[in-house]
Amino acid sequence: NGIAWTASFNTRRNGDTMVRLPFKSFVPTKFAQTVRDAAPLETSSIKALQLSLSKFEYDGGLNPTFREGDFELELLEVRGY
């Protein structure tokens, strides 16, 4: 279990939401704890993308918009920029 580079974002209940997450905004974490002494993100070595809905944010904080229950997320496009 290595470092996971994470970025949080919110969506709207109805309609499309465009989300832009610049790599420089990603936070190095391990088990939802910020890794303070991590080396910079090597974008050329990215191999996978994961989306997760979590009640936790970073360092023990709670996600203020988290709600239990069913949810739906339709991805229209994913690309690097």
Backbone torsions as a table, in degrees:
resi	resn	phi	psi	omega
1	ASN	NA	100.9	-179.8
2	GLY	-92.7	-162.2	180.0
3	ILE	-74.4	136.5	172.5
4	ALA	-109.3	126.7	178.6
5	TRP	-90.9	118.8	-170.4
6	THR	-121.8	154.1	174.1
7	ALA	-146.1	134.3	-179.9
8	SER	-97.9	149.1	175.2
9	PHE	-153.9	157.3	177.9
10	ASN	-111.7	158.2	175.5
11	THR	-125.7	169.7	174.1
12	ARG	-93.0	155.1	179.2
13	ARG	-63.1	-43.0	-178.9
14	ASN	-127.2	144.1	177.4
15	GLY	92.4	172.9	-179.5
16	ASP	-81.0	148.5	174.5
17	THR	-128.9	121.1	174.3
18	MET	-87.7	127.0	-179.0
19	VAL	-119.8	126.6	174.3
20	ARG	-117.9	125.0	-178.1
21	LEU	-124.0	92.4	178.0
22	PRO	-63.4	139.7	-178.0
23	PHE	-55.7	-31.7	-179.2
24	LYS	-66.9	-15.4	179.1
25	SER	-90.7	-7.1	-178.6
26	PHE	-70.4	144.3	-176.6
27	VAL	-109.3	128.7	176.4
28	PRO	-74.8	126.1	-178.6
29	THR	-136.3	160.0	171.7
30	LYS	-142.1	116.2	-176.5
31	PHE	52.8	46.9	176.5
32	ALA	67.1	12.7	175.6
33	GLN	-109.1	132.7	179.1
34	THR	-63.7	133.7	176.0
35	VAL	-95.3	105.9	-171.0
36	ARG	-73.4	-30.1	-174.4
37	ASP	-107.1	27.1	-177.7
38	ALA	-72.1	145.9	172.5
39	ALA	-68.3	159.3	179.2
40	PRO	-59.5	152.6	178.2
41	LEU	-64.4	126.8	176.2
42	GLU	-93.8	94.1	-175.0
43	THR	-63.2	-25.4	-180.0
44	SER	-71.6	-12.7	-178.5
45	SER	-106.8	11.6	178.0
46	ILE	-68.2	128.1	-177.7
47	LYS	-116.7	-18.4	-174.7
48	ALA	-152.7	162.5	176.9
49	LEU	-131.2	135.9	178.9
50	GLN	-132.8	136.8	173.1
51	LEU	-111.5	138.1	176.8
52	SER	-143.9	145.7	174.4
53	LEU	-102.6	118.3	-174.2
54	SER	-133.5	146.7	174.4
55	LYS	-81.0	-7.3	-179.4
56	PHE	-105.0	145.7	170.6
57	GLU	-104.2	-132.6	-177.6
58	TYR	-101.4	144.4	171.2
59	ASP	57.0	40.4	175.8
60	GLY	88.0	-5.9	178.4
61	GLY	-70.8	153.8	178.6
62	LEU	-98.3	146.3	176.5
63	ASN	-75.4	113.4	-174.4
64	PRO	-68.2	-16.9	-179.2
65	THR	-102.3	4.0	-178.8
66	PHE	-69.5	135.0	174.0
67	ARG	-134.1	134.4	176.9
68	GLU	-68.9	153.5	174.5
69	GLY	117.5	-175.4	-178.8
70	ASP	-64.0	149.9	173.4
71	PHE	-148.7	161.0	178.7
72	GLU	-135.0	134.7	177.6
73	LEU	-135.9	116.4	178.4
74	GLU	-105.5	120.6	177.9
75	LEU	-91.3	124.3	177.7
76	LEU	-91.6	-31.3	-178.6
77	GLU	-164.4	141.7	172.8
78	VAL	-132.9	127.7	177.7
79	ARG	-155.2	156.6	175.4
80	GLY	-87.1	154.2	176.7
81	TYR	-147.8	NA	NA
